[in-house]
Amino acid sequence: MNLESTRRRLTEKQADTVARLTQAAVEVLREEGFTGLTVRMVAARAGVAPATAYTYFSSKEHLVAEVFWRRLANAPTADAESASRADRVVAVLRGIALLLADEPELAAAVTSALLGHDPDVEHLRARIGLDIRHRVSAALGADSDPDELEALELLYAGALVRAGMGYGTYEKLADRLETSARLLLE
């Protein structure tokens, strides 16, 4: 999948640099956590100059938000024709909730990063929100109620914040999302 950078369109070489930076960010997060992460540290791990890293990412929050955006954009979408409406919605919510389940350092960093006020993070937050909205809307079907869609978005956002605050694992979050979505839809 060709992912356009938040800040500009990328050549193949630039896209490779951004991919190396985002992979290095995940590696540094595993070792240092979000507090210890710096763009300079990530640049060194990726083998690029710090100034180069800053041409692509305005902050560590921007870099971490980009990592999540790329994971989400590459995640499969639910089959809109299969199963019941509730099953499709649950599959979407569960899939997104479990994107980072095996990477607690990254999950915590994403929660912190997405709450930031960096304009580049705000842009990615909007892209992420739109992607999730489209996935949930497709799962609901053509005759979906806008209030129902918004309630599911609020459910998901609240659950992620809760998990990011340490109130349970992402696996438990996925289970709780399933229960809550079914209550709402059935």
N, CA, C and O of each residue as an XYZ file, in Angstrom:
744
protein
N       0.854     -1.178      0.000
C       0.000      0.000      0.000
C       0.893      1.231      0.000
O       1.855      1.295      0.765
N       0.594      2.191     -0.831
C       1.333      3.439     -0.892
C       0.741      4.420      0.113
O      -0.395      4.869     -0.041
N       1.513      4.748      1.137
C       1.031      5.662      2.164
C       1.666      7.023      1.971
O       2.887      7.166      2.034
N       0.848      7.999      1.740
C       1.320      9.359      1.570
C       1.674      9.937      2.929
O       0.932      9.776      3.898
N       2.796     10.601      2.989
C       3.211     11.222      4.237
C       2.262     12.350      4.624
O       1.608     12.957      3.777
N       2.207     12.610      5.909
C       1.390     13.715      6.413
C       1.850     15.036      5.823
O       1.032     15.898      5.498
N       3.133     15.192      5.687
C       3.694     16.486      5.321
C       3.940     16.675      3.826
O       4.037     17.815      3.372
N       4.041     15.619      3.061
C       4.315     15.752      1.627
C       4.185     14.428      0.892
O       4.140     13.363      1.508
N       4.125     14.508     -0.418
C       4.179     13.297     -1.236
C       5.616     12.808     -1.248
O       6.554     13.603     -1.213
N       5.780     11.495     -1.297
C       7.105     10.917     -1.164
C       7.562     10.225     -2.440
O       6.781      9.575     -3.134
N       8.853     10.385     -2.728
C       9.468      9.584     -3.772
C       9.697      8.189     -3.187
O       9.487      7.975     -1.993
N      10.118      7.258     -4.010
C      10.376      5.903     -3.513
C      11.470      5.905     -2.448
O      11.353      5.214     -1.436
N      12.516      6.669     -2.671
C      13.611      6.756     -1.698
C      13.127      7.386     -0.390
O      13.480      6.915      0.691
N      12.334      8.430     -0.483
C      11.796      9.073      0.723
C      10.858      8.134      1.469
O      10.884      8.073      2.698
N      10.031      7.404      0.727
C       9.120      6.438      1.354
C       9.908      5.374      2.107
O       9.493      4.942      3.182
N      11.044      4.947      1.550
C      11.901      3.982      2.224
C      12.460      4.576      3.520
O      12.520      3.894      4.543
N      12.866      5.832      3.474
C      13.385      6.503      4.676
C      12.313      6.583      5.748
O      12.588      6.306      6.915
N      11.098      6.955      5.375
C       9.997      7.040      6.338
C       9.687      5.655      6.915
O       9.439      5.527      8.114
N       9.700      4.639      6.085
C       9.463      3.274      6.570
C      10.547      2.861      7.564
O      10.242      2.250      8.588
N      11.799      3.185      7.277
C      12.886      2.866      8.213
C      12.706      3.629      9.525
O      12.933      3.076     10.601
N      12.302      4.890      9.438
C      12.085      5.680     10.654
C      10.942      5.117     11.496
O      11.055      5.036     12.719
N       9.855      4.733     10.855
C       8.723      4.212     11.632
C       9.082      2.859     12.246
O       8.678      2.578     13.374
N       9.824      2.023     11.538
C      10.259      0.739     12.107
C      11.220      0.977     13.262
O      11.122      0.314     14.295
N      12.137      1.904     13.102
C      13.084      2.226     14.174
C      12.349      2.775     15.393
O      12.743      2.503     16.527
N      11.296      3.537     15.173
C      10.515      4.088     16.290
C       9.923      2.959     17.133
O       9.941      3.021     18.363
N       9.400      1.931     16.469
C       8.837      0.790     17.192
C       9.928      0.092     18.005
O       9.695     -0.289     19.152
N      11.096     -0.076     17.427
C      12.200     -0.729     18.131
C      12.631      0.083     19.355
O      12.836     -0.478     20.431
N      12.768      1.397     19.192
C      13.169      2.253     20.310
C      12.086      2.255     21.388
O      12.398      2.228     22.579
N      10.829      2.285     20.984
C       9.738      2.240     21.963
C       9.798      0.973     22.805
O       9.571      1.025     24.013
N      10.095     -0.145     22.195
C      10.186     -1.414     22.932
C      11.256     -1.345     24.020
O      11.105     -1.913     25.102
N      12.335     -0.639     23.708
C      13.462     -0.557     24.638
C      13.329      0.578     25.649
O      13.673      0.407     26.819
N      12.840      1.721     25.217
C      12.882      2.934     26.038
C      11.517      3.421     26.512
O      11.442      4.229     27.438
N      10.439      2.945     25.894
C       9.124      3.481     26.198
C       8.961      4.866     25.579
O       9.902      5.425     25.017
N       7.753      5.407     25.693
C       7.459      6.694     25.059
C       8.251      7.838     25.690
O       8.687      8.751     24.988
N       8.436      7.795     26.989
C       9.160      8.855     27.683
C      10.601      8.946     27.201
O      11.132     10.044     27.036
N      11.234      7.805     26.975
C      12.625      7.789     26.540
C      12.828      7.986     25.053
O      13.952      8.217     24.610
N      11.770      7.898     24.278
C      11.860      8.025     22.821
C      12.172      9.464     22.412
O      11.561     10.405     22.918
N      13.114      9.626     21.506
C      13.365     10.932     20.891
C      13.493     10.723     19.380
O      13.849      9.638     18.920
N      13.202     11.764     18.631
C      13.345     11.670     17.180
C      14.807     11.449     16.832
O      15.111     10.716     15.891
N      15.717     12.068     17.573
C      17.160     11.876     17.334
C      17.564     10.405     17.515
O      18.323      9.857     16.715
N      17.049      9.783     18.570
C      17.355      8.377     18.838
C      16.825      7.496     17.702
O      17.505      6.575     17.250
N      15.624      7.787     17.255
C      15.024      7.023     16.157
C      15.830      7.220     14.876
O      16.075      6.267     14.138
N      16.240      8.458     14.618
C      17.039      8.740     13.419
C      18.334      7.937     13.447
O      18.726      7.349     12.440
N      18.996      7.915     14.603
C      20.246      7.152     14.716
C      19.993      5.672     14.445
O      20.765      5.036     13.728
N      18.927      5.121     15.007
C      18.597      3.708     14.803
C      18.308      3.433     13.325
O      18.669      2.377     12.807
N      17.661      4.378     12.652
C      17.298      4.196     11.244
C      18.460      4.507     10.297
O      18.373      4.242      9.098
N      19.541      5.067     10.833
C      20.698      5.393      9.996
C      20.502      6.642      9.150
O      21.040      6.739      8.047
N      19.733      7.597      9.661
C      19.536      8.863      8.949
C      19.896     10.021      9.881
O      19.904      9.869     11.103
N      20.189     11.157      9.297
C      20.522     12.345     10.078
C      19.273     12.853     10.807
O      18.168     12.751     10.273
N      19.431     13.391     12.002
C      18.276     13.947     12.718
C      17.521     14.991     11.896
O      16.291     15.037     11.934
N      18.242     15.820     11.161
C      17.576     16.842     10.331
C      16.686     16.190      9.280
O      15.618     16.709      8.956
N      17.125     15.056      8.752
C      16.309     14.326      7.777
C      15.039     13.811      8.447
O      13.946     13.929      7.892
N      15.185     13.243      9.633
C      14.011     12.731     10.353
C      13.021     13.859     10.613
O      11.812     13.667     10.481
N      13.526     15.030     10.981
C      12.631     16.156     11.273
C      11.978     16.744     10.013
O      10.995     17.478     10.119
N      12.507     16.433      8.836
C      11.802     16.878      7.622
C      10.526     16.074      7.406
O       9.606     16.528      6.726
N      10.478     14.876      7.988
C       9.302     14.021      7.852
C       8.384     14.066      9.069
O       7.166     13.949      8.935
N       8.960     14.235     10.245
C       8.183     14.185     11.487
C       8.495     15.374     12.372
O       9.651     15.613     12.721
N       7.468     16.114     12.731
C       7.631     17.328     13.513
C       7.901     17.065     14.988
O       8.382     17.949     15.696
N       7.594     15.859     15.456
C       7.736     15.542     16.876
C       7.681     14.026     17.056
O       7.346     13.283     16.133
N       8.016     13.593     18.259
C       7.901     12.153     18.529
C       6.439     11.726     18.513
O       6.133     10.589     18.155
N       5.536     12.618     18.893
C       4.106     12.315     18.842
C       3.664     12.090     17.401
O       2.894     11.174     17.113
N       4.158     12.933     16.501
C       3.840     12.795     15.075
C       4.359     11.451     14.553
O       3.658     10.754     13.820
N       5.558     11.102     14.925
C       6.161      9.848     14.485
C       5.348      8.642     14.975
O       5.083      7.722     14.201
N       4.960      8.640     16.236
C       4.190      7.525     16.792
C       2.793      7.467     16.169
O       2.288      6.382     15.881
N       2.173      8.619     15.964
C       0.859      8.645     15.314
C       0.957      8.077     13.897
O       0.045      7.388     13.440
N       2.040      8.359     13.215
C       2.257      7.818     11.867
C       2.389      6.296     11.910
O       1.872      5.604     11.033
N       3.072      5.777     12.917
C       3.191      4.325     13.062
C       1.801      3.708     13.162
O       1.500      2.731     12.476
N       0.952      4.281     14.018
C      -0.404      3.728     14.161
C      -1.196      3.877     12.864
O      -1.877      2.940     12.447
N      -1.116      5.033     12.226
C      -1.831      5.251     10.964
C      -1.456      4.180      9.936
O      -2.325      3.641      9.251
N      -0.180      3.882      9.836
C       0.278      2.880      8.876
C      -0.242      1.491      9.225
O      -0.629      0.731      8.337
N      -0.253      1.158     10.505
C      -0.795     -0.134     10.932
C      -2.282     -0.228     10.588
O      -2.747     -1.234     10.054
N      -3.011      0.835     10.902
C      -4.446      0.843     10.620
C      -4.708      0.772      9.119
O      -5.552     -0.005      8.673
N      -4.001      1.565      8.352
C      -4.215      1.601      6.901
C      -3.919      0.252      6.248
O      -4.511     -0.088      5.223
N      -3.012     -0.507      6.834
C      -2.661     -1.821      6.282
C      -3.487     -2.961      6.856
O      -3.370     -4.100      6.404
N      -4.322     -2.666      7.847
C      -5.173     -3.699      8.445
C      -6.301     -4.055      7.480
O      -6.837     -3.181      6.799
N      -6.659     -5.328      7.422
C      -7.749     -5.719      6.517
C      -9.079     -5.104      6.954
O      -9.302     -4.839      8.135
N      -9.941     -4.887      5.989
C     -11.288     -4.393      6.291
C     -12.229     -5.587      6.367
O     -11.979     -6.642      5.784
N     -13.310     -5.390      7.097
C     -14.281     -6.476      7.257
C     -15.054     -6.687      5.959
O     -15.274     -5.747      5.195
N     -15.456     -7.917      5.723
C     -16.277     -8.252      4.568
C     -17.700     -7.767      4.838
O     -18.379     -8.284      5.726
N     -18.144     -6.783      4.079
C     -19.450     -6.154      4.313
C     -20.621     -7.082      4.030
O     -21.750     -6.779      4.416
N     -20.380     -8.187      3.376
C     -21.479     -9.087      3.007
C     -21.631    -10.274      3.949
O     -22.632    -10.989      3.904
N     -20.631    -10.478      4.802
C     -20.670    -11.678      5.630
C     -21.313    -11.409      6.983
O     -21.339    -10.274      7.459
N     -21.817    -12.446      7.581
C     -22.331    -12.439      8.951
C     -23.427    -11.398      9.169
O     -23.884    -10.731      8.241
N     -23.819    -11.291     10.408
C     -24.843    -10.302     10.759
C     -24.202     -8.921     10.882
O     -22.980     -8.781     10.941
N     -25.040     -7.942     10.917
C     -24.595     -6.551     11.072
C     -23.764     -6.404     12.349
O     -22.680     -5.821     12.319
N     -24.262     -6.924     13.459
C     -23.534     -6.838     14.732
C     -22.197     -7.569     14.645
O     -21.190     -7.078     15.155
N     -22.180     -8.739     14.002
C     -20.926     -9.490     13.858
C     -19.908     -8.705     13.041
O     -18.719     -8.712     13.361
N     -20.363     -8.026     11.986
C     -19.444     -7.226     11.163
C     -18.862     -6.072     11.966
O     -17.659     -5.817     11.908
N     -19.709     -5.376     12.715
C     -19.245     -4.240     13.527
C     -18.262     -4.732     14.583
O     -17.213     -4.121     14.788
N     -18.591     -5.817     15.244
C     -17.708     -6.377     16.273
C     -16.358     -6.749     15.653
O     -15.312     -6.492     16.249
N     -16.376     -7.346     14.470
C     -15.125     -7.719     13.805
C     -14.262     -6.486     13.537
O     -13.046     -6.528     13.726
N     -14.882     -5.395     13.101
C     -14.143     -4.156     12.847
C     -13.546     -3.616     14.148
O     -12.349     -3.340     14.220
N     -14.381     -3.469     15.162
C     -13.911     -2.905     16.427
C     -12.839     -3.780     17.074
O     -11.838     -3.277     17.585
N     -13.059     -5.082     17.045
C     -12.087     -6.005     17.623
C     -10.763     -5.933     16.859
O      -9.694     -5.895     17.469
N     -10.832     -5.916     15.561
C      -9.612     -5.851     14.752
C      -8.791     -4.609     15.037
O      -7.567     -4.682     15.154
N      -9.452     -3.475     15.148
C      -8.732     -2.228     15.431
C      -8.182     -2.245     16.854
O      -7.045     -1.834     17.082
N      -8.974     -2.713     17.804
C      -8.536     -2.747     19.195
C      -7.324     -3.650     19.384
O      -6.479     -3.389     20.240
N      -7.237     -4.706     18.590
C      -6.141     -5.662     18.748
C      -4.910     -5.345     17.900
O      -3.929     -6.087     17.940
N      -4.948     -4.256     17.135
C      -3.803     -3.880     16.293
C      -2.509     -3.780     17.095
O      -1.442     -4.141     16.599
N      -2.597     -3.296     18.319
C      -1.408     -3.064     19.129
C      -1.361     -3.937     20.382
O      -0.542     -3.703     21.271
N      -2.223     -4.926     20.454
C      -2.359     -5.729     21.674
C      -1.055     -6.390     22.104
O      -0.804     -6.533     23.301
N      -0.236     -6.788     21.165
C       1.012     -7.476     21.486
C       2.177     -6.520     21.714
O       3.307     -6.955     21.937
N       1.903     -5.224     21.659
C       2.965     -4.228     21.807
C       2.549     -3.154     22.814
O       2.178     -2.048     22.421
N       2.607     -3.470     24.104
C       2.108     -2.530     25.113
C       2.811     -1.180     25.115
O       2.173     -0.158     25.371
N       4.110     -1.154     24.836
C       4.821      0.127     24.809
C       4.300      0.995     23.668
O       4.087      2.196     23.836
N       4.099      0.377     22.510
C       3.574      1.121     21.367
C       2.141      1.569     21.632
O       1.776      2.701     21.317
N       1.336      0.693     22.204
C      -0.056      1.043     22.491
C      -0.133      2.249     23.426
O      -0.911      3.171     23.183
N       0.657      2.249     24.481
C       0.659      3.374     25.417
C       1.151      4.642     24.732
O       0.624      5.727     24.977
N       2.154      4.507     23.879
C       2.688      5.664     23.163
C       1.654      6.237     22.198
O       1.531      7.456     22.072
N       0.920      5.376     21.524
C      -0.105      5.839     20.581
C      -1.181      6.633     21.313
O      -1.621      7.679     20.835
N      -1.599      6.138     22.463
C      -2.611      6.861     23.241
C      -2.111      8.258     23.579
O      -2.830      9.239     23.390
N      -0.886      8.354     24.078
C      -0.312      9.664     24.419
C      -0.161     10.540     23.187
O      -0.518     11.718     23.203
N       0.366      9.965     22.132
C       0.637     10.744     20.919
C      -0.634     11.304     20.299
O      -0.668     12.470     19.905
N      -1.680     10.487     20.207
C      -2.900     10.928     19.539
C      -3.650     12.003     20.311
O      -4.507     12.681     19.745
N      -3.345     12.168     21.579
C      -3.976     13.215     22.372
C      -3.230     14.541     22.272
O      -3.642     15.529     22.880
N      -2.140     14.572     21.515
C      -1.318     15.770     21.383
C      -1.944     16.849     20.514
O      -2.935     16.622     19.821
N      -1.333     18.036     20.572
C      -1.848     19.189     19.831
C      -0.988     19.580     18.632
O      -1.251     20.598     17.993
N       0.008     18.806     18.327
C       0.842     19.045     17.150
C      -0.067     19.033     15.918
O      -0.845     18.093     15.754
N       0.004     20.042     15.051
C      -0.871     20.066     13.866
C      -0.748     18.822     12.988
O      -1.731     18.390     12.386
N       0.439     18.251     12.911
C       0.604     17.033     12.116
C      -0.090     15.848     12.787
O      -0.616     14.969     12.103
N      -0.095     15.821     14.104
C      -0.825     14.779     14.840
C      -2.320     14.985     14.651
O      -3.059     14.023     14.441
N      -2.766     16.224     14.723
C      -4.192     16.509     14.517
C      -4.643     16.034     13.143
O      -5.737     15.489     12.996
N      -3.794     16.245     12.134
C      -4.103     15.784     10.775
C      -4.229     14.259     10.743
O      -5.177     13.720     10.172
N      -3.272     13.575     11.356
C      -3.328     12.110     11.377
C      -4.506     11.610     12.202
O      -5.147     10.626     11.833
N      -4.794     12.277     13.310
C      -5.943     11.884     14.136
C      -7.221     11.954     13.309
O      -8.087     11.086     13.421
N      -7.337     12.983     12.482
C      -8.513     13.109     11.612
C      -8.542     11.982     10.579
O      -9.604     11.419     10.314
N      -7.390     11.645      9.993
C      -7.329     10.548      9.019
C      -7.688      9.217      9.657
O      -8.414      8.409      9.080
N      -7.165      9.002     10.861
C      -7.445      7.766     11.595
C      -8.934      7.689     11.922
O      -9.566      6.652     11.724
N      -9.488      8.787     12.421
C     -10.910      8.821     12.747
C     -11.784      8.554     11.542
O     -12.774      7.828     11.637
N     -11.427      9.134     10.409
C     -12.195      8.909      9.171
C     -12.102      7.461      8.719
O     -13.095      6.875      8.287
N     -10.918      6.890      8.817
C     -10.756      5.493      8.414
C     -11.624      4.587      9.288
O     -12.309      3.699      8.780
N     -11.590      4.813     10.595
C     -12.399      3.999     11.502
C     -13.883      4.220     11.218
O     -14.662      3.267     11.203
N     -14.273      5.468     10.995
C     -15.676      5.778     10.671
C     -16.113      5.017      9.420
O     -17.198      4.434      9.404
N     -15.298      5.013      8.388
C     -15.639      4.314      7.138
C     -15.764      2.807      7.372
O     -16.666      2.163      6.836
N     -14.861      2.253      8.168
C     -14.907      0.820      8.441
C     -16.184      0.445      9.203
O     -16.866     -0.519      8.855
N     -16.494      1.221     10.247
C     -17.686      0.928     11.045
C     -18.942      1.161     10.208
O     -19.884      0.371     10.270
N     -18.959      2.229      9.435
C     -20.113      2.534      8.592
C     -20.356      1.428      7.578
O     -21.496      1.016      7.363
N     -19.287      0.946      6.953
C     -19.423     -0.161      5.984
C     -19.955     -1.412      6.677
O     -20.770     -2.141      6.111
N     -19.493     -1.660      7.900
C     -19.963     -2.832      8.634
C     -21.436     -2.702      9.015
O     -22.166     -3.693      9.026
N     -21.872     -1.485      9.328
C     -23.278     -1.261      9.668
C     -24.183     -1.457      8.459
O     -25.316     -1.917      8.602
N     -23.700     -1.116      7.288
C     -24.490     -1.255      6.066
C     -25.066      0.063      5.601
O     -24.988      1.076      6.297
N     -25.641      0.035      4.421
C     -26.120      1.250      3.758
C     -27.231      1.957      4.526
O     -27.369      3.176      4.422
N     -28.000      1.235      5.272
C     -29.138      1.841      5.977
C     -28.793      2.224      7.427
O     -29.671      2.261      8.288
N     -27.520      2.505      7.684
C     -27.111      2.771      9.064
C     -27.647      4.111      9.562
O     -27.830      5.057      8.796
N     -27.884      4.156     10.840
C     -28.363      5.339     11.538
C     -27.143      6.168     11.957
O     -26.252      5.633     12.616
N     -27.073      7.447     11.600
C     -25.919      8.284     11.973
C     -25.684      8.337     13.489
O     -24.539      8.403     13.934
N     -26.747      8.308     14.271
C     -26.593      8.323     15.724
C     -25.958      7.024     16.222
O     -25.165      7.032     17.163
N     -26.310      5.928     15.589
C     -25.729      4.636     15.935
C     -24.230      4.624     15.616
O     -23.416      4.141     16.402
N     -23.890      5.163     14.453
C     -22.496      5.248     14.047
C     -21.704      6.100     15.042
O     -20.615      5.711     15.464
N     -22.239      7.235     15.409
C     -21.540      8.106     16.356
C     -21.399      7.436     17.724
O     -20.359      7.565     18.371
N     -22.424      6.731     18.162
C     -22.355      6.023     19.448
C     -21.248      4.974     19.417
O     -20.528      4.809     20.402
N     -21.103      4.270     18.306
C     -20.043      3.267     18.182
C     -18.663      3.923     18.152
O     -17.709      3.392     18.721
N     -18.557      5.072     17.492
C     -17.286      5.801     17.489
C     -16.914      6.244     18.901
O     -15.760      6.117     19.309
N     -17.887      6.763     19.646
C     -17.639      7.187     21.020
C     -17.266      5.989     21.899
O     -16.385      6.085     22.753
N     -17.932      4.886     21.683
C     -17.633      3.659     22.416
C     -16.181      3.255     22.189
O     -15.450      2.965     23.136
N     -15.776      3.239     20.937
C     -14.419      2.836     20.591
C     -13.387      3.809     21.161
O     -12.409      3.386     21.777
N     -13.599      5.101     20.958
C     -12.647      6.107     21.435
C     -12.511      6.042     22.955
O     -11.401      6.081     23.485
N     -13.619      5.944     23.639
C     -13.572      5.844     25.091
C     -12.852      4.600     25.564
O     -12.104      4.644     26.540
N     -13.070      3.501     24.887
C     -12.422      2.244     25.260
C     -10.912      2.331     25.065
O     -10.148      1.820     25.885
N     -10.481      2.977     23.982
C      -9.044      3.111     23.742
C      -8.384      3.991     24.790
O      -7.298      3.677     25.278
N      -9.033      5.081     25.133
C      -8.480      5.956     26.168
C      -8.381      5.185     27.479
O      -7.380      5.275     28.189
N      -9.408      4.443     27.786
C      -9.428      3.639     29.008
C      -8.294      2.623     29.030
O      -7.611      2.473     30.043
N      -8.094      1.935     27.932
C      -6.994      0.966     27.848
C      -5.649      1.681     27.948
O      -4.734      1.195     28.614
N      -5.527      2.834     27.289
C      -4.296      3.605     27.344
C      -3.971      4.094     28.742
O      -2.806      4.328     29.065
N      -4.990      4.249     29.570
C      -4.798      4.676     30.955
C      -4.471      3.497     31.866
O      -4.222      3.679     33.058
N      -4.474      2.296     31.307
C      -4.093      1.126     32.074
C      -5.236      0.377     32.739
O      -5.002     -0.458     33.612
N      -6.472      0.665     32.339
C      -7.631     -0.027     32.916
C      -7.944     -1.300     32.158
O      -9.048     -1.463     31.637
N      -6.985     -2.197     32.094
C      -7.196     -3.470     31.423
C      -6.346     -3.606     30.176
O      -5.795     -2.631     29.666
N      -6.250     -4.842     29.694
C      -5.466     -5.138     28.503
C      -6.280     -4.833     27.245
O      -7.494     -4.635     27.307
N      -5.602     -4.799     26.124
C      -6.301     -4.582     24.856
C      -7.166     -5.787     24.497
O      -8.181     -5.637     23.817
N      -6.779     -6.970     24.943
C      -7.621     -8.142     24.717
C      -8.946     -7.995     25.470
O     -10.015     -8.279     24.930
N      -8.856     -7.547     26.725
C     -10.078     -7.328     27.506
C     -10.886     -6.176     26.918
O     -12.117     -6.205     26.922
N     -10.185     -5.166     26.414
C     -10.850     -4.053     25.740
C     -11.655     -4.568     24.553
O     -12.802     -4.165     24.359
N     -11.062     -5.455     23.759
C     -11.757     -6.008     22.593
C     -12.999     -6.776     23.023
O     -14.047     -6.676     22.384
N     -12.885     -7.535     24.096
C     -14.050     -8.267     24.611
C     -15.132     -7.305     25.093
O     -16.315     -7.511     24.824
N     -14.727     -6.265     25.800
C     -15.690     -5.286     26.313
C     -16.351     -4.522     25.163
O     -17.547     -4.233     25.212
N     -15.570     -4.200     24.133
C     -16.143     -3.547     22.955
C     -17.197     -4.431     22.310
O     -18.249     -3.949     21.890
N     -16.914     -5.722     22.233
C     -17.884     -6.652     21.635
C     -19.179     -6.641     22.434
O     -20.261     -6.503     21.862
N     -19.078     -6.783     23.732
C     -20.276     -6.798     24.577
C     -21.058     -5.501     24.426
O     -22.278     -5.523     24.259
N     -20.366     -4.383     24.485
C     -21.035     -3.068     24.418
C     -21.655     -2.822     23.053
O     -22.768     -2.304     22.961
N     -20.942     -3.191     21.986
C     -21.477     -3.004     20.633
C     -22.728     -3.856     20.433
O     -23.706     -3.401     19.839
N     -22.696     -5.068     20.922
C     -23.869     -5.931     20.782
C     -25.062     -5.362     21.575
O     -26.200     -5.419     21.109
N     -24.802     -4.827     22.748
C     -25.885     -4.183     23.518
C     -26.500     -3.031     22.727
O     -27.715     -2.838     22.729
N     -25.658     -2.287     22.067
C     -26.122     -1.139     21.299
C     -26.883     -1.553     20.034
O     -27.860     -0.908     19.654
N     -26.436     -2.622     19.390
C     -26.978     -2.982     18.082
C     -28.100     -4.011     18.117
O     -28.857     -4.126     17.152
N     -28.220     -4.747     19.186
C     -29.217     -5.820     19.186
C     -30.447     -5.460     19.988
O     -31.378     -6.261     20.084
